[in-house]
Amino acid sequence: MSPKINGSLMVSVCVSALFLSPLVTSAQSLAAPTLTLAVSKTSIVANAKPAYNDLPTISWSSTNATSCSASGTGWSGAVALAGNQKVNPPVTTTYTMTCAGAGGSSQSSVTLTVMPAGTTQVASVIGAFDQMTNNATAQTQAGFKHTWSRNLRVGSSYTNDVYALQTALTLEGVYATEITGGFYNKTLAGVKQFQQKYGIDSTGFVGSLTRAQLNRLYGN
């Protein structure tokens, strides 16, 4: 009798596992998304024109999500499920990110405070860097370094390279708007002025000659 009882129990256990397994899988797939969002600096000074590497960086990661989107001055739209993005808003901005999945959605925000030019920041403030002084441009130019190895044009997706390009154009006095990492009309106009300044065919396309000039001025 004992073997039959054991066999019956084994069948019962196997049948239970067969029916419960989809439920466990379903529960896992419906787990609520989680989102971790942080910013490397909580404050900056307006128009400080920092070197690219000194720009605030927003970092994020998520779990159980299938899509994420961001909103805020200079950065919005669909984003990867994890990553980082440099920002340089002209005014105090709250950046909000939402990640969604089968189990729902999760939202988180960080605020980057932009203080008026000339504001003195105490040492404990994470965002303390280049103040607007008479020699700020010279100091920033001396500290800014970047090497361009890829061609850039309107709509280019190389955000880091475009950020650096806009920083260089700002230092050259041919770009006076927000540094966003997006290559559009204002950046195009700045590139053309830069090319004219250095005797390069003014096309707005950042090719080998323009990259070479940028690297001579700001290359690592």
PEBEL-V834604 format. One record per helix or strand of 2 or more residues. SS is the DSSP state (@ for helix, = for strand). FROM is the first residue (numbers start at 0). LEN is the number of residues. If there is no record, write none. Layout:
ss=SS from=FROM len=LEN
ss=SS from=FROM len=LEN
This chain:
ss=@ from=1 len=28
ss== from=33 len=6
ss== from=42 len=3
ss=@ from=51 len=3
ss== from=55 len=8
ss== from=66 len=5
ss== from=76 len=3
ss== from=82 len=5
ss== from=92 len=9
ss== from=103 len=12
ss=@ from=135 len=8
ss=@ from=158 len=13
ss=@ from=184 len=13
ss=@ from=207 len=11
